[in-house]
Amino acid sequence: MKTLYKTYAQHLAEHFEGKVQKITVNAGLGCPNRDGTVGEGGCTYCDNRSFSPDYCQPKLSVAEQLRRGRDFFAYKYPAMRYLAYFQSFTNTYAPLSKLQRIYEEALSQDGIVGLVIATRPDCVNESLLNYLGQLARETYVMVEYGVESVCDATLQRINRGHNFACSRRAIEETAARGVHTGAHVIVGLPGEGRTEILHQADELSRLPIETLKLHQLQIIKGTRMEQEYQSAPDDFLTFTPQSYAELVLDYLEHLREDIAVERFTNQSPPELLATKGWGLKNHEFLHLLQAVARQRYGIHP
């Protein structure tokens, strides 16, 4: 039966046999949009507390974080293998010698079969990309770029510190070196409506990305975006799970079929949210998406 999108599990199955799970690693790296190199204060929505698991602490070595992550998953899946997922902040924001050390420390650990490196498109250079290209000939390497939006006006408004041309260039240069390349975007950023969101899917489809993460905007307490929301709520799209599922189906109609969608939603801890959350885990939203797709198309996504 025809499906609406390629899953992340299907992407992994093209490269690995058996179960593969990400283990999040916090390498203790910074962000040029916080320390003044690009900007100060970070993106207006940013608070890393909203997506860092308990075992992922920068005071621990990369090896220790991976060991704890393996222990967390191994009781249920003893044959599982793992990707070291450098997630928090900007994981190419350091001298190449340091990056080589932490990446190779990760790859030397038992059960680790590859790397996923989350970063900003303005934090890669030729030397780093050449190194990652060489590494990718030996093992699985994915660079996941925080694109967030394809609209330059939005990127400026959220204090992102780069434009979409920067994202396009980084993605193209990374993929050209044989490195798996993915993107992360946020749906519902201030000033963006349905037209801009669907245009985003069109633009991303023109890029050589293999995976995509998208999720609804969540407004975190204490961020500058919370202040902006309080002063201008009409600038923000608000979604119910049902209306977001409808929009996701529209989005998928614009997205290139071979791009694997890793997730559609994100749920920050309720105590961090400045607005009411949905209380839905990603798999629960997928059940809703399936129901909406059956109603619209008569098929399962």
Secondary structure, DSSP 8 states (H G I E B T S, - for coil): ---SSEEHHHHHHTT-SS-EEEEEE------TTTBSSS-BS--TT--GGGG--TT--TTS-HHHHHHHHHHHHHTT-TT-EEEEEE-SS-TT-S-HHHHHHHHHHHHTSTTEEEEEEEE-TTS--HHHHHHHHHHHTTSEEEEEEEEE-S-HHHHHHTT-SS-HHHHHHHHHHHHHTT-EEEEEEEET-TT--HHHHHHHHHHHHTS--SEEEEEE---BTTSHHHHHHHH-GGGS----HHHHHHHHHHHHHHS-TTSEEEES-----GGGBSS------HHHHHHHHHHHHHHHTSS--
